Amino acid sequence: MIFSRIIGTGSYLPPRVVTNAEFAARLDTSDAWIRERTGIAQRHIADESQASSDLALEASRAALEAAAVKAQDLDLIIVATSTPDYVFPSTACLLQAKLGVHNSAAFDLQAVCSGFVYALATADNFIRAGTHKRALVVGTEVFSRILDWNDRGTCVLFGDGAGAVVLAADAKPGLHASVLRADGSHAGILCVPGNISGGRIVGSPFLQMQGSQVFKFAVKVLDEVARETVVAAGMRLEDVDWLIPHQANVRILEATAKRLGLPMERLVVTVDHHGNTSAASVPLALDEFVRAGKIRAGHRVLMQGVGGGFTWGATLATM
């Protein structure tokens, strides 16, 4: 039987760091207000010259190096992003070219903040089917491009960055189970309700969010999907060494861990210094804890995403 395993992780954050003090200097807000409601102290913001594919390239190179895999050995590239470089071609194709390879399958996957979990499950299925052997899965975002920088309710929350993993076929289980869900009836509470038509922007190009509704919905579905995934893997919550929820808001993270009965020392938190990086948040957090020696070989990691759509999902993996 064929399984897939994560054999390398990587990440990249743009050099520019924006602290809460910068927002407080021009908006009706404060460092204390932002920290109390979100747990965020700072976030990284991409330079105007940096696109999602540029961030993805750096994260991918780090993941490939960690996996001891050459880019030409990849036969699948999936990029999860809501902020692609272009309408088309896909960011995955642009990344493939920047990696200097030409023959692997490459495509984007759009599930907003659940994107990485969706992409990981998709790559896992390709490998389990026996059609592909090595996959690069990337979450990359430049959410700073779709924010209204005068809206204190949204602009303080998000940051830019990229995270990546390399998956490889293996006889031993790595990714045990994934559960993916969506409910489009909740589209209006978190969205960017605009598009391009006739060379003009139709609707709004900025992120809009109903924060209290998003909070309630996120905590509920993250609890439910975690339990579904553990059952699908034939395990128990007690078997989970690390919980990596989408890094949206520290209160959502803590509420989710509490509902699941997992101790806070098993909860991975990076939102305080990354902000909400959408599809990049889970792989960024994973790589940080792997490189710090906290997440080690043999540890069971439950990764979760929840985002606009509404979409949500989880994957249980042994590192």
VEXDREN-2710 file (C-alpha; in Angstrom, 1 decimal):
% VEXDREN-2710
k/r/px/py/pz
1/MET/0.0/0.0/0.0
2/ILE/1.2/3.5/-0.8
3/PHE/1.1/6.4/1.6
4/SER/2.6/9.9/1.6
5/ARG/4.9/11.5/4.2
6/ILE/6.2/15.0/4.9
7/ILE/9.9/14.8/4.3
8/GLY/10.8/18.5/4.4
9/THR/9.4/21.9/5.5
10/GLY/10.3/25.4/4.6
11/SER/9.0/29.0/5.0
12/TYR/9.7/32.6/4.0
13/LEU/8.7/35.9/5.6
14/PRO/9.3/39.3/3.9
15/PRO/11.9/41.4/5.7
16/ARG/9.6/44.3/6.5
17/VAL/8.0/44.0/9.9
18/VAL/5.0/46.2/10.8
19/THR/4.3/46.5/14.5
20/ASN/1.0/47.5/16.2
21/ALA/2.6/50.9/17.0
22/GLU/2.6/51.8/13.3
23/PHE/-1.2/51.3/13.2
24/ALA/-1.7/53.2/16.4
25/ALA/0.1/56.2/15.0
26/ARG/-2.5/56.7/12.2
27/LEU/-5.6/54.8/13.2
28/ASP/-8.0/54.9/16.2
29/THR/-6.4/51.9/17.8
30/SER/-3.6/50.9/20.1
31/ASP/-1.1/48.1/20.7
32/ALA/-3.1/47.0/23.8
33/TRP/-6.4/47.0/21.8
34/ILE/-4.9/44.8/19.0
35/ARG/-3.2/42.4/21.4
36/GLU/-6.2/42.0/23.6
37/ARG/-8.5/41.1/20.8
38/THR/-6.2/39.2/18.5
39/GLY/-3.0/38.3/20.3
40/ILE/-1.0/39.9/17.4
41/ALA/2.0/42.1/18.0
42/GLN/3.5/42.3/14.5
43/ARG/3.2/41.0/11.0
44/HIS/5.4/40.9/7.9
45/ILE/4.5/42.9/4.8
46/ALA/5.8/42.1/1.3
47/ASP/7.6/44.8/-0.7
48/GLU/5.8/46.1/-3.8
49/SER/8.2/44.1/-5.9
50/GLN/7.3/40.8/-4.2
51/ALA/4.5/38.6/-5.5
52/SER/3.1/35.4/-4.1
53/SER/5.3/33.3/-6.4
54/ASP/8.4/35.1/-5.1
55/LEU/7.5/34.3/-1.5
56/ALA/6.6/30.7/-2.6
57/LEU/10.0/30.3/-4.3
58/GLU/12.0/31.0/-1.1
59/ALA/9.8/28.7/1.0
60/SER/10.0/26.0/-1.6
61/ARG/13.8/26.2/-1.8
62/ALA/14.0/25.8/1.9
63/ALA/11.6/22.8/1.9
64/LEU/13.4/21.1/-0.9
65/GLU/16.8/21.6/0.8
66/ALA/15.3/20.1/4.1
67/ALA/14.0/17.1/2.1
68/ALA/17.2/16.6/0.2
69/VAL/15.1/16.6/-3.0
70/LYS/15.9/18.4/-6.3
71/ALA/13.2/20.5/-7.9
72/GLN/13.5/18.4/-11.1
73/ASP/12.5/15.3/-9.1
74/LEU/9.1/16.8/-8.3
75/ASP/6.1/15.5/-10.3
76/LEU/3.4/17.6/-8.7
77/ILE/3.3/21.3/-7.5
78/ILE/0.2/22.6/-5.8
79/VAL/0.0/26.2/-4.6
80/ALA/-2.7/27.3/-2.2
81/THR/-3.3/31.1/-2.5
82/SER/-6.1/33.7/-2.6
83/THR/-3.7/36.3/-3.8
84/PRO/-2.2/34.9/-7.1
85/ASP/0.3/36.9/-9.2
86/TYR/-2.1/37.0/-12.1
87/VAL/-5.7/36.0/-13.1
88/PHE/-3.7/33.4/-15.1
89/PRO/-1.4/31.6/-15.5
90/SER/-1.5/30.0/-12.1
91/THR/1.0/30.9/-9.4
92/ALA/2.0/27.2/-9.4
93/CYS/3.1/27.5/-13.1
94/LEU/5.1/30.6/-12.3
95/LEU/6.7/28.9/-9.3
96/GLN/7.6/25.9/-11.5
97/ALA/9.4/28.1/-14.0
98/LYS/11.2/29.9/-11.2
99/LEU/12.4/26.6/-9.8
100/GLY/13.7/25.8/-13.3
101/VAL/11.6/22.7/-14.0
102/HIS/9.2/22.0/-16.8
103/ASN/7.4/18.7/-16.7
104/SER/5.6/18.3/-13.4
105/ALA/1.9/18.9/-13.0
106/ALA/1.3/22.4/-11.5
107/PHE/-1.9/24.1/-10.4
108/ASP/-3.4/26.5/-7.9
109/LEU/-6.0/25.7/-5.3
110/GLN/-8.2/28.4/-3.8
111/ALA/-9.8/27.7/-0.4
112/VAL/-8.7/30.9/1.3
113/CYS/-7.3/30.1/4.8
114/SER/-8.1/26.4/4.5
115/GLY/-6.1/26.3/1.3
116/PHE/-3.0/24.6/2.6
117/VAL/-5.0/21.8/4.3
118/TYR/-7.0/21.3/1.1
119/ALA/-3.8/21.2/-1.0
120/LEU/-2.1/18.8/1.3
121/ALA/-5.1/16.4/1.2
122/THR/-5.2/16.7/-2.6
123/ALA/-1.5/15.9/-3.0
124/ASP/-1.8/13.0/-0.6
125/ASN/-4.5/11.5/-2.8
126/PHE/-2.4/11.9/-5.9
127/ILE/0.4/10.0/-4.2
128/ARG/-1.8/7.3/-2.7
129/ALA/-3.2/6.7/-6.2
130/GLY/0.2/5.8/-7.4
131/THR/0.4/8.4/-10.1
132/HIS/2.8/10.7/-8.5
133/LYS/5.8/10.2/-6.1
134/ARG/7.0/13.6/-4.9
135/ALA/4.8/16.7/-4.4
136/LEU/5.6/20.3/-3.4
137/VAL/2.7/21.8/-1.5
138/VAL/2.9/25.6/-0.9
139/GLY/0.7/28.1/0.9
140/THR/1.6/31.7/-0.1
141/GLU/-0.2/35.0/0.4
142/VAL/0.2/38.7/0.0
143/PHE/-3.0/39.7/1.8
144/SER/-1.6/43.2/2.2
145/ARG/-2.7/43.8/-1.4
146/ILE/-6.4/43.2/-0.6
147/LEU/-6.7/45.2/2.7
148/ASP/-8.3/48.6/3.3
149/TRP/-5.5/50.1/5.3
150/ASN/-8.0/52.5/6.9
151/ASP/-10.2/49.8/8.3
152/ARG/-8.8/49.0/11.8
153/GLY/-11.1/46.0/12.0
154/THR/-9.3/44.1/9.3
155/CYS/-5.9/45.7/8.3
156/VAL/-4.3/44.9/11.7
157/LEU/-5.1/41.2/11.4
158/PHE/-3.2/40.1/8.3
159/GLY/0.4/39.6/7.1
160/ASP/2.2/38.2/4.2
161/GLY/4.3/35.0/3.9
162/ALA/4.8/31.5/2.5
163/GLY/5.2/28.0/3.8
164/ALA/5.9/24.8/2.0
165/VAL/6.3/21.0/2.5
166/VAL/7.6/18.2/0.3
167/LEU/5.5/15.0/0.3
168/ALA/7.0/11.7/-0.8
169/ALA/5.5/8.3/-1.4
170/ASP/6.3/5.8/1.4
171/ALA/5.3/2.4/2.5
172/LYS/4.7/3.8/6.0
173/PRO/1.8/6.1/6.8
174/GLY/2.6/9.8/7.2
175/LEU/-0.6/11.5/6.4
176/HIS/-3.2/9.3/8.2
177/ALA/-6.5/11.0/7.3
178/SER/-7.9/14.3/6.0
179/VAL/-11.5/15.7/6.3
180/LEU/-12.5/18.6/4.1
181/ARG/-15.8/20.6/4.4
182/ALA/-17.5/23.7/2.9
183/ASP/-20.7/25.6/3.3
184/GLY/-21.2/28.4/0.7
185/SER/-24.2/29.8/2.5
186/HIS/-21.8/31.6/4.8
187/ALA/-19.9/33.4/2.0
188/GLY/-20.9/36.9/3.1
189/ILE/-19.3/36.9/6.5
190/LEU/-15.7/36.8/5.1
191/CYS/-15.1/37.7/1.5
192/VAL/-13.6/40.0/-1.1
193/PRO/-16.7/40.7/-3.2
194/GLY/-15.1/42.0/-6.4
195/ASN/-13.8/40.9/-9.7
196/ILE/-12.4/42.3/-13.0
197/SER/-14.8/43.0/-15.9
198/GLY/-14.1/45.0/-19.0
199/GLY/-10.8/46.3/-17.6
200/ARG/-12.5/47.6/-14.4
201/ILE/-12.9/46.4/-10.9
202/VAL/-16.6/45.4/-10.3
203/GLY/-17.6/45.3/-6.6
204/SER/-15.1/45.8/-3.8
205/PRO/-11.4/44.7/-4.1
206/PHE/-11.0/44.8/-0.3
207/LEU/-11.4/42.1/2.3
208/GLN/-14.7/42.3/4.3
209/MET/-15.3/40.4/7.5
210/GLN/-18.0/40.1/10.2
211/GLY/-15.6/39.3/13.0
212/SER/-18.0/38.0/15.7
213/GLN/-19.7/35.7/13.3
214/VAL/-16.5/34.4/11.9
215/PHE/-15.2/33.7/15.5
216/LYS/-18.2/31.6/16.5
217/PHE/-18.3/29.7/13.2
218/ALA/-14.5/29.0/13.3
219/VAL/-14.4/27.6/16.8
220/LYS/-17.4/25.4/16.1
221/VAL/-16.2/23.8/12.9
222/LEU/-12.5/23.5/14.0
223/ASP/-13.7/21.5/17.0
224/GLU/-16.0/19.3/14.8
225/VAL/-13.4/18.6/12.0
226/ALA/-10.7/17.8/14.5
227/ARG/-12.8/15.1/16.0
228/GLU/-13.9/13.7/12.6
229/THR/-10.3/13.5/11.4
230/VAL/-9.0/11.7/14.5
231/VAL/-11.8/9.2/14.2
232/ALA/-11.0/8.7/10.4
233/ALA/-7.4/8.1/11.3
234/GLY/-8.4/5.4/13.9
235/MET/-6.9/7.4/16.7
236/ARG/-8.0/9.5/19.7
237/LEU/-7.4/13.2/20.6
238/GLU/-5.0/12.0/23.3
239/ASP/-2.7/10.7/20.5
240/VAL/-2.2/14.2/19.1
241/ASP/1.2/15.7/20.1
242/TRP/0.7/19.1/18.4
243/LEU/-2.4/21.0/17.3
244/ILE/-1.7/23.6/14.5
245/PRO/-5.0/25.5/13.7
246/HIS/-5.1/28.2/11.1
247/GLN/-3.4/31.2/12.8
248/ALA/-6.2/33.7/12.7
249/ASN/-6.6/34.9/16.2
250/VAL/-5.1/33.7/19.5
251/ARG/-8.6/33.6/21.1
252/ILE/-9.8/31.2/18.4
253/LEU/-6.7/29.0/18.8
254/GLU/-7.1/28.8/22.6
255/ALA/-10.9/28.3/22.4
256/THR/-10.4/25.4/19.9
257/ALA/-7.7/23.7/22.1
258/LYS/-9.9/24.1/25.2
259/ARG/-13.0/22.5/23.5
260/LEU/-10.8/19.6/22.3
261/GLY/-9.4/19.1/25.8
262/LEU/-5.8/19.5/24.6
263/PRO/-3.4/21.2/26.9
264/MET/-2.1/24.6/25.8
265/GLU/1.5/23.4/25.7
266/ARG/0.4/21.2/22.7
267/LEU/-1.0/24.2/20.8
268/VAL/1.2/25.8/18.2
269/VAL/0.9/29.6/18.2
270/THR/2.7/31.9/15.8
271/VAL/-0.1/34.4/15.0
272/ASP/1.5/36.8/17.6
273/HIS/4.5/37.5/15.2
274/HIS/3.1/36.4/11.8
275/GLY/-0.4/37.8/11.9
276/ASN/-3.0/36.0/9.9
277/THR/-1.3/34.8/6.7
278/SER/-4.2/32.9/5.3
279/ALA/-3.1/29.8/3.3
280/ALA/0.4/30.3/4.5
281/SER/-0.3/30.2/8.2
282/VAL/-0.3/26.5/8.9
283/PRO/2.9/25.6/6.9
284/LEU/4.6/28.7/8.4
285/ALA/3.8/27.5/11.9
286/LEU/4.8/23.9/11.1
287/ASP/8.2/24.9/9.7
288/GLU/8.9/27.3/12.6
289/PHE/8.3/24.5/15.2
290/VAL/10.2/21.9/13.1
291/ARG/13.2/24.1/12.8
292/ALA/13.1/24.9/16.5
293/GLY/13.3/21.2/17.3
294/LYS/9.9/21.2/19.0
295/ILE/8.1/19.1/16.3
296/ARG/10.2/16.0/15.8
297/ALA/10.1/12.8/13.9
298/GLY/7.4/10.5/15.2
299/HIS/5.2/13.4/16.5
300/ARG/1.6/13.3/15.5
301/VAL/0.5/16.7/14.2
302/LEU/-3.2/17.8/13.6
303/MET/-3.3/20.7/11.1
304/GLN/-6.5/22.6/10.6
305/GLY/-7.8/25.3/8.3
306/VAL/-10.9/27.5/8.3
307/GLY/-11.6/30.4/6.0
308/GLY/-13.8/32.2/3.6
309/GLY/-16.2/30.2/1.5
310/PHE/-16.8/29.0/4.1
311/THR/-14.3/26.2/4.0
312/TRP/-12.6/24.2/6.7
313/GLY/-10.7/21.0/7.1
314/ALA/-8.0/19.0/8.9
315/THR/-5.2/16.6/8.3
316/LEU/-3.6/14.3/10.9
317/ALA/0.1/13.4/10.1
318/THR/3.0/11.7/11.7
319/MET/6.2/13.5/11.1
END
